[in-house]
Amino acid sequence: MRRTFPGTPILGLTATATSRVILDVQKILDIQGCLVLKASFNRPNLFYEVHPKPSSSAECVDELEKLIKSQFPGQSGILYTMSIKDTEELAKELRKRDLKVAPYHAQLTAEARSNIHRKWVQNIYQIVVATIAFGMGIDKPDVRFVIHHCISKSMENFYQESGRSGRDSRPAKCIVYWRFADFARQSTMVFTEQTGLENLYGLISYCLDSSRCRRNIIAEHFDERWETSDCNRMCDHCKTPREVKHLNLAAYGEQLLLILTKAVSKDQRLTGQKLIDAWLGKGAKDARVEGAIAKDLSRERAEIIVAFLIIDSFLKEDFHFTPYNTISYILPGPKAEAGLSPSSMQIGGRRKDLSYKSTSSTISVKESQSTLSKHSFNSSVKLKNNETFVTTDNDKNVVKLSSSENAIQKPSGKRKRENNGQHSDKPQKKMKAVDVNSGSISDSKDYDSTVVAHMSSSNGAIHYEAREPKKRNRIITVEDSSDESDI
């Protein structure tokens, strides 16, 4: 095209592309010297999280019902599935639970698809349960959640699909349900593509990671540089980090190789599920190996380890066609064949307690008030004089915080006591909290009349949460650069 029309300007547009894809497009179009304009992939209002997917369909539907009704009552959303069958069955089950949903897939007529889309935009349907056919041209601003009932086939697909939420810039959630069975289903569908497995494994790494910021993983995939602080606690790992330990997989890898070696000696092949069965001492007895049974592992943990070893190239998938489908078998991978040990793996434990105790000074907080942390805003802010900041709390309420010269005065009534028990006449800052949705303004409150919880400290700044008396639903987050006596 460039040779035929050397003087014609060429404009290429895409929503999502890695640096490698951009270079390929430039080469194909013969426009290597072109100007490239690239926006950030960071969507600060989207909250990313990964959930373990229940093993049975009934349990999965129950969990989805509970999640949607508790977190997104009456709010618009998309629920992505892998196949047309999954779409129809899941929509049917959710309708039984009094949710207004409709299935959407490529086998529906154009008229039916258009009708479903229109009713969803008009909020007649709360949720569209869809395959990836529900994509191009979808631009509903108030989508509050996108749930992947099954993993996408690549990070690019996941980013595009989850990015259909929160286009009104208000908080929205992007949730992935992960389990090993879906790994195998998806890999058999993409392995014929040139980079199909590589792209899928990138998304599996995102699901398996126990500690890294979800946004950091996305940024790294798209060759962007983000600081973890840019996340602003808008992913599950940053909001409530896990206690992480490094797990040496060498012994587990040897056990799995013994099982695979025995299978090969008997001219047998093992799928991922059968390999895990044998490793846990279940399934066919002739597939088990004495001394290669992981008695200390749950099935969920075993599935995570096998998936990690595939991503790590210690194991590999081997695909075989049948008249009915494609099957993924597991074999020793390049690392195992080269006699190398697998990489160590980070295993996530329980979520950490984020409460913080200062070494220089502390604030007394009653145990019953420790629950304040779950009500905090998604971001903290330092309010200077005559400064206003608009933010949202975890219940999606838009709240404006303001501070002014006039709000600094000597406290009336009880005065704050210093550490030595004497009263202090130090001026106390006051704050007004304005609910932008209702326009109501709460009275200014002295900080010494609020419940204050000391939460965390970084770079010399101390973060606090304050609750107005008798108003449990009004929680503010305050950041102060000095100690608590100067609030």
Long-range contacts (C-beta under 8 A, 24 or more apart in sequence): 1-29, 1-30, 2-29, 2-30, 2-31, 3-30, 10-34, 15-160, 15-163, 16-41, 16-156, 16-159, 16-160, 16-163, 16-222, 17-156, 18-156, 18-221, 18-222, 18-223, 19-222, 19-223, 40-224, 41-159, 41-218, 41-219, 41-222, 41-224, 42-215, 42-219, 42-224, 42-226, 42-230, 43-163, 43-166, 44-230, 44-232, 44-234, 45-166, 45-169, 45-170, 45-171, 45-172, 45-234, 46-162, 46-163, 46-165, 46-166, 46-171, 46-172, 46-173, 46-174, 46-234, 47-171, 47-172, 47-173, 47-174, 47-234, 47-235, 47-236, 47-239, 48-162, 48-174, 48-214, 48-215, 48-218, 48-234, 48-235, 48-236, 49-173, 49-174, 49-175, 49-176, 49-214, 49-235, 49-236, 50-175, 50-176, 50-177, 50-178, 50-206, 50-207, 50-214, 50-236, 51-175, 51-176, 51-177, 51-178, 52-177, 52-178, 52-179, 52-300, 53-149, 53-177, 53-178, 53-179, 53-182, 55-179, 55-299, 57-89, 57-93, 60-149, 60-177, 61-90, 61-93, 61-94, 61-97, 64-90, 64-94, 64-147, 64-149, 65-94, 65-97, 65-99, 67-147, 67-175, 68-94, 68-99, 68-127, 68-145, 69-99, 71-145, 71-173, 72-144, 72-145, 72-173, 74-126, 75-126, 75-142, 75-144, 75-145, 76-120, 76-123, 76-126, 76-127, 76-140, 76-142, 76-143, 76-144, 77-126, 77-127, 77-128, 77-143, 77-144, 77-145, 77-146, 77-147, 77-165, 78-127, 78-128, 78-130, 78-134, 78-138, 78-143, 78-145, 78-146, 78-147, 78-161, 78-164, 78-165, 79-127, 79-128, 79-129, 79-130, 79-146, 79-147, 79-149, 80-130, 80-131, 80-132, 80-134, 80-146, 80-147, 80-148, 80-149, 80-150, 80-152, 80-161, 81-129, 81-130, 81-131, 81-149, 81-150, 82-131, 82-149, 82-150, 82-182, 82-185, 82-186, 83-131, 84-131, 86-149, 86-150, 87-129, 87-130, 87-131, 90-129, 90-149, 91-129, 94-127, 94-129, 99-126, 99-127, 100-124, 100-125, 100-126, 100-127, 101-125, 101-126, 101-127, 101-128, 101-129, 102-127, 102-128, 102-129, 103-128, 103-129, 103-130, 104-128, 104-129, 104-130, 104-131, 104-133, 104-134, 105-130, 105-131, 105-133, 105-134, 106-131, 106-133, 132-157, 132-161, 135-160, 135-161, 135-164, 138-164, 139-164, 139-167, 140-164, 140-167, 141-167, 141-168, 142-168, 142-170, 143-167, 143-172, 144-170, 144-171, 144-172, 144-173, 144-396, 145-172, 145-173, 145-174, 145-175, 146-172, 146-173, 146-174, 146-175, 147-175, 147-176, 147-177, 148-175, 148-176, 148-177, 149-177, 150-177, 150-182, 150-185, 150-186, 151-176, 151-178, 151-182, 151-183, 151-186, 151-200, 151-203, 151-204, 151-207, 152-186, 152-203, 153-186, 153-189, 153-190, 153-196, 153-199, 153-200, 153-203, 154-190, 154-199, 154-200, 154-202, 154-203, 155-199, 155-202, 155-203, 155-206, 155-218, 155-221, 155-222, 156-199, 157-203, 158-203, 158-206, 159-218, 159-222, 170-392, 170-396, 170-398, 171-378, 171-392, 171-396, 176-206, 176-207, 178-207, 178-208, 179-303, 180-272, 180-273, 180-276, 180-303, 180-304, 180-306, 180-307, 181-273, 183-272, 183-307, 183-310, 184-271, 184-272, 184-273, 184-317, 184-328, 187-317, 187-319, 187-328, 188-319, 188-325, 188-326, 188-327, 188-328, 189-326, 191-317, 191-319, 191-326, 191-328, 197-317, 201-310, 201-311, 204-307, 204-310, 204-311, 205-311, 208-304, 208-307, 208-308, 208-311, 209-237, 209-346, 210-237, 210-242, 210-244, 210-346, 210-347, 210-348, 211-237, 211-241, 211-242, 211-244, 211-346, 211-348, 212-237, 213-237, 213-238, 214-238, 232-378, 232-379, 233-378, 233-379, 234-378, 240-351, 240-352, 240-354, 241-351, 241-352, 241-354, 242-348, 242-349, 242-350, 242-351, 242-352, 243-348, 243-349, 243-350, 243-351, 243-352, 244-346, 244-347, 244-348, 244-349, 245-346, 245-347, 245-349, 246-344, 246-345, 246-346, 246-347, 247-305, 247-344, 247-345, 247-346, 247-347, 248-344, 249-305, 249-308, 249-309, 249-314, 249-341, 249-342, 249-343, 249-344, 249-345, 250-341, 250-342, 252-294, 252-305, 252-309, 252-342, 253-309, 253-314, 253-336, 253-341, 253-342, 254-292, 255-279, 255-289, 255-291, 255-292, 255-293, 255-294, 256-292, 256-306, 256-309, 256-315, 257-332, 257-336, 258-289, 258-291, 258-292, 259-287, 259-288, 259-289, 259-292, 260-330, 260-331, 260-332, 262-287, 262-289, 263-287, 269-318, 269-320, 269-329, 270-329, 270-330, 271-327, 271-328, 271-329, 271-330, 272-306, 272-317, 272-328, 272-330, 275-306, 275-330, 276-302, 276-303, 276-306, 279-306, 301-347, 304-347, 305-345, 306-330, 308-342, 308-345, 309-333, 309-342, 312-342, 312-343, 314-340, 314-341, 314-342, 314-343, 354-455, 354-456, 355-453, 355-454, 355-455, 356-454, 356-455, 356-456, 356-457, 357-454, 358-454, 358-457, 358-462, 358-483, 360-483, 361-483, 361-484, 361-485, 362-454, 363-452, 363-453, 363-454, 363-464, 363-484, 365-451, 365-452, 365-453, 365-454, 369-451, 369-453, 369-467, 370-453, 372-451, 372-453, 372-465, 372-467, 372-475, 373-453, 373-455, 373-465, 375-465, 375-467, 375-472, 375-473, 375-475, 376-455, 376-465, 376-475, 376-477, 377-475, 377-476, 377-477, 379-477, 380-463, 380-477, 380-478, 380-479, 381-477, 381-478, 381-479, 382-461, 382-478, 382-479, 382-480, 382-481, 383-431, 383-478, 390-436, 393-475, 395-473, 397-435, 397-437, 398-435, 398-436, 398-437, 399-433, 399-434, 399-435, 399-436, 399-476, 400-433, 400-434, 400-435, 400-436, 401-431, 401-432, 401-433, 401-434, 401-476, 402-431, 402-432, 402-434, 403-429, 403-431, 407-431, 407-432, 407-444, 411-446, 411-448, 414-448, 414-449, 415-448, 416-448, 418-485, 419-485, 424-485, 426-485, 426-486, 428-487, 429-487, 431-466, 431-476, 431-478, 433-468, 433-474, 433-476, 442-468, 442-471, 442-474, 445-469, 447-487, 452-484, 452-487, 454-484
